[in-house]
Amino acid sequence: MKHIPVMLEEVLSLAKDSVRPDSVIVDGTVGGAGHSVHLARLLGPKGILVVVDRDPEAIERSEKRIREEAPGEYELIAVQDDFAAIPDILKAEGIDAPSFILADFGVSSFQLETPERGFSFMLEGPLDMRMDNTAGPRLFTLLRNTDEEELAAVIREYGEERHARRIARAIIAGMKAREIETTLDLAEIIEETIAPLQRGPMRIHPATRTFQALRIWVNQELEAISEFVESTPDLLEPGGTLAVITFHSLEDRIVKLAFKKRARPELFLPRDVIITKDEMPEGQFDTGKPIRPGVEEIMQNPRSRSAKLRWLRKKRETGDE
């Protein structure tokens, strides 16, 4: 399985404006290391690359890949933890003021394509969905201990699914009847429940929104994102950049509002003086709006189609007006 990093050129364009050979770079969601391999190549002997991921398997794979594909004298620190813990991780490592912090909130190709992780409605696997598969309750446990009202709220809020109540009722009934044991069982129940209600051709699989909602619920993702975007801007060195890639409106709304609050002239640069349209690949940048993947990237990597890249750059001590 091949990991394709989303909006790689755009991320590197932002990084190059902040990173020096002796900088500290933090990748808070290293995943398959698609971004980190390239970010590591910006660093020299005094540079530090910190990679973080909740998934212990991702940490093991990414550390190996980075060392093989981006050899150098920089220091590589790999930590299995939540991206919201980055302030504590840097403090524990004695690291101050990163030049560049990246977070890519998407589920990795490895997680989706590994059936036993339970993320995909297309592959049969256990009802798990934990980013860190060594800790916390599995989806199966949560479903066995919830009720229709709570589950409907989860599906409605986190999946923005208008048929949330019907789906929740069907899932609860299926769990009680022991008809739901695997991801395919769950997807089938959802499809049977709402497919007859769909008008016209379905643009996405009927289980897409519900599986998204359940994954967010299992991993408490939105709480972690809120904590991350509130704490990390203050960690940046003057001139440092925080870049965040989101994949659905709930994530993007949290980031957008947090960045809007932070973009005060005395602390962070307004976007229209951070980077110009001509500096972005293929002229994708539109001042005041997130960067979106281009048509060519979406064709090569359909999973990138919903991605949005937002960033915030801290003012330098002098020269930024």
N, C-alpha and C positions, 0 to 999 in steps of 0.2 A: 504494500500500500504506500502511495506516495503522498507526502505532506506538501501542500502548496500554500505558502504564506500569502495572506491577503494584503493587497496594496503594498507590496514590498518596496517598490521604487519610491512611493510617496513617503513611507516611513523613513527610508534612508535619506530622502531629501530633507526632511525635518531634522533628523539626527545630525546630519553633516553641518547644519547651521549652529549646533550647540556643542558637539563633541570634539575634543582634542585627543591626541595620543595618550595623554595621562589622565583622561576623564574616568568617571565612574558611570557605567551604564547599568540600568536595572530592567530586566524583562520579567514582569510580574506574573506572566502566564506563558511560560516558555513552550509548553506543548511539544510539538515536534521539532523545535529549535529552528524553524524556517527563517524567522527574523533574526534570531540571536547569532546564527552562523555568520550572517553578513554584518551585523553590528559589531561582532568581535573583531572583524578585520579593520575596524576604524581605530583600534587601540594599539598602543605601543607597550614597551616593557613596564611602564609605571601605571598602565591602565588597569581597571578592574571591571569585570563583567559579573554581575550578580543575577542568577536566574532562579526563579521561584515558580513552583507549581504545586497544587494540592495533590496531584496524582503522582504517587511514588514511582509508578512505571514510567511516566513522562520524564521525571527527573533523571532516572537512570539512563533512558535512551538519549535524552538531549545532551547530557554531560558527555557521553561517549561520542555523539555526533559532532559536537562543537570542537572537542579536542582533535578529532580526526580531520574535519573539514576546514577548521580555522586555527591551525597551529600557530603559536606565538608565545611571547614571553609575558603577556598580560596575565593577571591573576583571575582565575575562574572560581566563583563561589556558587555552589548549587545547593538550594535549600528546599526541602519539601514542606510547604506551608501554604496558607491562604494568602492571596495578594494583599488583603487588608492588613496583614501583619508586617508589611514592608518596613514601616517605621521602626518596629521592634527588632526586625532582622538586621537592619543597617546599624542600629545602636549596638546590638550584640556583637557585630563584626567590627565595630569601631570605625564605621564609614560615615563620613559627612558629605552632604551636598552633592548628590548625583547631577551629572550634566544632562542625562536623558533617561526618562522612565517611560516604559511602554507597557500597555495592557491590551491584550486581544481576548475579548470575552467569549469568543466562539468555542463550541465543542470541537475537539480535534478530530481529524480524520481517523486516527488510530482508535479513539474512543467509540466513534460511530461504527467503525468497521470491525470492531472486536465484539462478537455476539455476547460473550460472557459478561461484558460490562453493562448490558441492558439499556443502552441509550437509543437503539434504533427500532423503529416500528416495521422495518423491512427484514430484519434478521431475528431468528428465534434465540432468545436468551432469557436469563432470570430477570425478575423485576428488581433491579438494583439501582442503577442511575447515579451512584455516588461518585463524585469526582475523586475523592479519596476513598478508595475501596477497602481501606483498613479501619475506617472509623465511621461512627454514626449509623442511624437506622437506614435499612434498605427501603426502597419504594414499597416492596411487598409488606413490610412491617407497618409502614405508615398507612397503607390502604386498609389493612386489617383493623386498624385502631382509630379510624376516622368515621365520620357520619356523612350523610348526603349533603347536609347544609354546608359543612366545612369544605368538603371536596368541591362542591359547586362554586364556592367562593374562590378557591384556589384556581380552578380552571378558568373562571371568568376573569379574575384579576391578572393572573400570570400568563394566560393564553389568549386573552381577549377573544374568547370563544362564545358566540351568542347562544349556542345550544348547551351551555355549561350544565344547566340543571338536568336536562335529559341524559347527558353523558354521565354525570355523577350518579344519577339514579341507577343507570344500567351497570356501572362499575360496581357499585355497592351490592347490587343484586347478584352480579357475577361472582364477586368475592365470597358472599355468603353461600352461594351454591357450589363453591369450589370449581368454577368454570374458568377462572383466570389464574393461570400458573406461570405463564411466560409472556414476553413482550408481544408475540404474535397473537396470543389469546386476547390481550388487552386491546391491541390494534383492531382485531376483528370485532370485538364488542362495540368499540367506538364507531367503526365504519358501518356496522349494521344499524346503529342507532341514528346516525345523522345522514348517511348517504341518501335515503329516501327523501330527505328534506331539502337536498341541494337542488338548485335550479340551474340548468345548463351544465356545460362541462366543468368539472372540478379543476381548479388551477393548482391546488395542492392536495396531498393525501388528506383524507378526513381526520386522521389522527395527529396531524402535524402540530396543531396548536395545543392539543391536550398533552402530548408528550413534552412539548416545550414547558408547559405550565408545571407538569409533574417534576421535571428535572430541576426547575428553579426552586420548587418547594423542597425537594429532597436536599438540595445543596445550599439553601438560604442565600441564593446568589445576589438578589437585589440589596439585601442588607450589607453584604460584603462590598458591593460596588459603591454604595453610598459612603461607607466608611473609607474606602480607598480614595475616592475623588475629593473627599473632605480633607484628608490628612496629607496626601502626597505632594500637592503643590508647594506646601511650606518646606518640604525637604530639598527642593531644587536649589542649586547654586544660582547666582545671578547670571542670567542668559540661558539658564537651563530650560528644557522643554519636557512637558508631559504630553504624551500621545496616547489616545484611547480609541480602540476599534470596537464598535458595538454591532449587534446583529438583529436587534428588534427594538421596537419603539419604547418598551419599558426601560431597557438599559439606556438607550439614547436620551430619553427624557431626563433621567437622573444626571447623566453627564452634562447635558446641555445646561440645565439649571444651575448645577454646581459651578461650571465654568463661567456662566454669565455673572454669577455672584462674585467670582474671583477676579474678573477682568476689570480691575480698578486701575486707573492710570498710575497711581503711586506704587503699585505692586506688580501688576502684570501688563504686558503690552496689549493694546487693542489689536485685533487680528489684522487689520488692514496695513499695519506696518511690520508684521511678522514676516510675511512672505507675499510675493506677487504672483499673479496668474501666470506670467511667463516662466516663472521658476518651477512650476509644477508640470509633471509629465503630461503631455497631450492637452495642456490647457484646461485640466479638469477643475482647477480651483476657482471657486466663485466666492468673493469676499463675503464673510459673514455666514457662510453655509459650510456644512461638513463636506469633506472630500468623499466622493463615491467612486467605486471601481469603474473603469472604462468598459466599453462593449467587448473589446478583445479579451480582457481579463475574465469577464463574466462567461464568455464562450469557453475559455480554457478551464475555468473553475466556477461552475454554476453556484457553488455554495457561497461565493462572494457577493452574489447579487443584492443581498440586503444589507451589506456592510456599510458603515459610516465611520469615517476617521475624523475625530475632533482633537484639538490640541490647545495647549496653553503655554505661553513662554514667559518666564520670569524676567523682569527688567534687569538690565545690567546696572552695576553701581554707577557707571558714567556712560554717557553717550546715547542713551535711549530716552528720547523725548516724545 
